Amino acid sequence: MTAPTGATAPSPAPSRDLSASDVLDNARALAASIRSQDLAAEYDRIRRLPAEVVEKIRAAGIMRMNMPRIWGGPEMTSMEQVEVIETLARADASVAWCSFIWCDSGLYSGYLDDAVAREMYPRLDMATSGWIYPAAASERVSGGYRVSGQWMFGSGCNHCDWLAAGVVVVQNGAPVLDAQGRPSWRILLARRDQYEILDTWYTTGLRGTGSNDYRVQDLFVPEEHSFSLLEPARRAGALWALPDTLLRKMSGVPLGIAADAIDTAIAMLRDKVDRVTFQSYRDMPRVQLAVAEAQALLGAARSYVFASLEAQWRKIERYEPLTERERADAWLSRTNAFQAARKIVTLLYDTIGAGAIYSDRGPFDRHMRDIQTACQHIVGQVKAWEGVGLLLMGGQPAAPLL
């Protein structure tokens, strides 16, 4: 890794409204407020976050986590962002999921010309949603791109300011190749109202995320509203040094779900008595073992996440290349957080027994549905470990953000 050239140099932080610690404090207050509401029924009805919850997220400054200091943003480290998302996920996984998506506005702005980005994001608390991987072809035309297509998993798209759409660039019917001879992958940004949002989000869990499909027909996107994560960012700073930044904070979702599952299980099991033997659950060895195992799994997963992020961040700040092991740890720790959280929730669900199945008696039904759905994201699936294994054995995986 080398110091960026031709990028906007960081300058001393001006006075700003919210620091990283302020955002975390606000996230804690927001989590407490959300926990006091019963949003599950509302999610089932509208299949997205209620507008008033979105405005609370905006007011808390969570959307601005990646906004740069030169704009007055907090430019939070990856570790700080994980802690914020983890805090929110302890109260509501859908809120946490949309939050980590929306705050990518600041990341994307660093890949654009600064004047263009400031025009697109005149306020720090603006949300960007969308599927960035290529799901359509876009014709290169004078001044930009013409695109028609449909994208999936637009988490929070009903409430966002901008929608991203990943495309493969074509010209005269043939793919445009990048410097490495690969089809050119580009991300196009357009206003939400330029797309048609489809009502597709009928799911097992994460029902509040509103991760609908969205489509467009013959949309023109100017060149300056597009970028590639495989090209150097235009802004200096650790957040823009590597393209995987948008994935790092995802670990907070499973860590938060698992942490709340443990707290909830302890509260439920502490005073529970077996209906047949009249034995206290707290005194049962199998229950004691399950609670201890769940805590150990969470502690190990969380430590792995933060250790890998901190090692990565130190290297980035010094403009030093990551080793293959450090790159592998960054990906493995994220997936492990999802898989460990699913194991924790399932273990405690079985330990509690029938009391866990009722959606009106606590959050366990929602935890189970949310973590199962979250684990279907590519970051949560172990199939991506094939590329990680190849990397560790000296190969070159095809995954662009590994």
N, C-alpha and C positions, 0 to 999 in steps of 0.2 A: 504494500500500500504506500502510495506517495502522496505528498501534500497536493491538494487540488490546485490546478492552474486556471486562471481566467474566471475564478469563482468570486462571488461577493464575499469579501473578507469579514469575519465577525468583528463587531465593535463592542465596546463596553456597554453593558445593559443599561438602557435608560430607565428612569423611574417608570414602574408599571404597576398596574392594579393588583395583579395576582402573581405570587411566587409559586414555586413548586409545592412548598409546604402549605400555602393557602389553598391550592387546588385539592391537595390530599385532605385537609380539614373540611373543605366543602363536600368532598366525596363522602366522608364519614357522616356528615349531617344529612346529606341526601339519602344515603343508605338507610339511616334511621327513619327518615320520613317515609321512604318507600316500603320499608318493612312493616310499617303501621297500616299500610293499605292492603287490601286484598285485590291484587291486579290480575290474578289467574283467570277469573271469570270474564274480566274485560278483555284479556288477550284472546280467549276463546271466541268472543263476540266480534272483535274488530281485527284481530290478527296483526296488530302492530302496537306500538307504544301510544298511549293517550297523549294528545297534544300538550296537556299541562305538564306531563312528566318530561317531555322533550324540552320544554322551556326551562324546567328546573335543571336539567343537565346543562343546557346552554348557560344559564345564569351561574352555575357552579364553576364555570371555566374549564370544564372537562374537554370540550371541543377544541380548546386552544393549546392542549398539551404539547403539540409539535410546532406551534408557531414560534418563529425565531425571535431572539432577543433584539435584533435590529429593527423589528416591527413592534417591540414592546411585549412580546410573548414570553412565556416561561422557559421554552426550549428544554423541556424536561428530559432527563436521562431515561434510557430504556428501563432501568430498575425502578425509577420513580413511577413511571407509567404503569408497570406491572402492579405495583402496590395500589395505585388508584383503581385499576380495573378489578383487582382482587377484592378490594373493599366493597365495590359496587356489587360484584357477583355474590358476595355473602348474603346480600339482601335480595338480588334479582338478577338472574343470568341474562335475561333479555336486555335489561338496561345496560349491563356491562358489555354485552356483545355489540350493541349499537354504538356504544361510546367508543370502543376501541376502533370501530370502523370510521366513525365521523371525524375523529381527531386526525385522520390521515390528511386532512386539508393542508396542514402545515408542512407535511412531508412533500406532498405534490407541488406545493408552491415553490419549493427549492429546486425543482427541475424545470421551472418556467423562467422566462425573463422576468426580472424583479418588477419592472413597471407593469407588465401584463398581470403578474400574480397579485400585485397590490390592487389593481383594478378589479380582478375577479374576486378577491377576498378583502373587501374594504373594512371588514370587521374581523376581529380575532376569533369570535365564536360562531364560525360557520361550518356547516357539515358537508362532507363529500361521501357519497356511497358508490357502490358499483363493483362489477366483476372485471378485474384487470387482465385476466388471462385471455388470449385470443379466442373469441367465440364467433367472429365474423370476419369477412374480408372488407377492406376499405380501399377504394380507388384513389390513388394520388392524383390530384387535379391542381390547377393553378391556384396557389395561395393556401392550399390545405388538402382536405380529404372529403370524399363523398362516401357515406356509409349507410348501408341497410343491414339490419340484423336483429337478433334477439339474444339477450344475455340473462343469466340466471343469478340467483342469490344476491339480489340487490338489497342487502340488509339496511334497514332504515330509509329506504328510497322514498317512502311517502313523505318524509319530513326533511330530506336533504336539500341543500342549495345547489349542488352540482352532482352530476352523475358521471362516473367514469365508465368507459367501455373499451375493453381490450380488443385489438384487431391485428390481423396480418395485412400488411400493406401490399397492394397489387398495382401494377401499371400495365395498361394494354393487355389485361387478362393474365399476366404472369406475376408471380410473387417477386417482390423486391427483396434482394438479399442484403444482409448487413455485412460488416467487415469480416466476420468469421464464416461467411457463406451460409448463414441461417436465414430463414424467412424473417423479414423485419417485423418485430413485435412492437406495436405502439399503443399508447393509451390515450384515448380521446376524451376530453372533458366538455360537457355541454350542460346547459341548465336543465333542471328536473322537468320543467314544463315542455321541453322539446321532445321528450320521450313519452310513450304510452306505457303506463305501469299496469301490468296484468295481475289479476286476482288469482294467484297460484299458491299462496302460502298456507296449505292445509297439511299440518305436520305432526309428528310425534311430540316434539318439544321445541323450545325456543320460540314459542308461538308469538311472543310479543315483538320479535325482531322485524316482522313484516318483510322477510327476505324474498320478495316477489321477483318474478321475471319482469323484464322490461324490453321494449323493442322500439325501433324507429325505421322509417322508410325514407331514403334519399335525403339524409341530413348532411349539410355542409358544416364541417368543423375547421376553423382556421388553423393553420400550422402552429401559430403561437399558443393555441389551446391544447396542444398535444405534447407528449414526451415519451421517453423510453427509460425504463429502469435499468437497462443494460448499457446506458450511456452515462458519463459522469454528470452528477448534479451541478447546477450552476451556482449553488450556494455552498460555502464552506461550513464546516462544523461536523461533529461526530454523527449527528442524526442523518446526514446526507452522504456519508462516506461510503456506505455499503447499501445495496438495494434491499436487504432483508429487514430493514428497520420496521416496516409496517407489520411484520409477523411477530416481532418480539413480545409485544404487550399482550398477545393472545393468551399466554400462559395464565394470566390473572383470572380468566374465566373459570377453568377447571379447579384451580387452587381455591378460589372463593367458594365454589359450589361444595367442594369436599370439606372445607373448614366449617361451613355452616351445617353440613350433614353430620359432622362429628358433634358439634355443639348441640344440635337438635336431638341426636340419638342419646347423648348423655342425659339431657333433660327429660326425655321420655322414659329412659330405662332406669333412672335412679330410683323412681318410686313405683315402678311397675311390679306387679305380683302375678305369678303364674296362677291361672284359674283352676288348675287341677291339683298341683302340689302345694299351692300357697307359698311357694318359695319366692323370695325377693330376687328379681333379675340382677340386682346389683351384686348379689352374693353368688351368682352362678359363674363358675370358671369359664364356660364358653362365652358368656357375655363379656366378662373381664378381658378375655383374650381378644375378642373381636374389637373392642374399643381400643385396646392397646395397639393392635395390629394396624387399625385404621390411622391412628395418630403417627405411628412409625412410617407408614406409607406416605402420608402427607408431608411429614418432616423431611423425609429423604427427597421426595419430588420437589418440594419448594427449595431446599438447599441446592439441588442440582440446577434448577432454573437460575437462581440468583448467582451462584458461583460461575456458571457459564456466561451469563450476561456481563458480570463484572470483569471477567477475564477478557472477553471480547471488547468491552468498552475501553479498558486500559490500553489495549493494542491500538484501537482506532484513534484514541486521543494522541498517541505517539506516532501515528502514521506508519505503524508496523504491520506487516502482513500476518494474518492469522495462520496458524499451523493447521494441517488437515484435522488433527484431533480437536482443536478449538472450534473449527467450523462444524465438525461432527457433533460436538457437545451442544452447540447452540441449537441445532435441529433436534437432536435426541432428547434434550431436556424438555423441549416444548411438547413433543409427542408423548413423552413419558408422563408429563403432568396430566394430559387428557386421559391416558390409559390408567394411571394410578387413581385418578379421581373416580373414574367409572368403577374400578374395583372397590374403592372405599364405599361409594354409595350403595353398590350391590351388596357388599358384605354387611353393612349396617341395616339395609332394607330387610335382608333375610333375618338378621338378629332381632330386629324389632318384631317381625312377624306381621300378622294381619293388620295391626294398627298403622302400618306404613302405607297401606293401599288407598286410604281415604283422603281425597283432595281437600276436604274441609276440616281435617284434624291436624294439619301441619304441612310443612313444605316437602315432605319426602316424595310424594307422588310427582311433584314438579321437578325436584332434583333428579329423579330417575329419568324422567322424560327429557329434561334439558341436557343432561350429560350424554345420554345415548345419541341425541341429535348432534350435539357438539362434536362428538367423536367421529362423525361422518365427514367432517371437514378434512381436507388433505393433510393439514398440520396435525390432526388428531389420529390419523390412520398410520398403522405400522408399515403399510406397504411402501411408504416413502423411505423406510429404512433400507431398502435395497440400494438406493443411491448412496446413502450414508455408508453402508458397508463397503460399497465400491470405492468411495473416497478414502476410507481408512486403509484399504488394501492397495492404494496407489493409483486407482483409476480416476477417470474424469466423468462424474455423473452429469446427466443431461439436465437435471432440474436447474432452472435459471437462478433461483434465489438461495441455493444451498451453499 
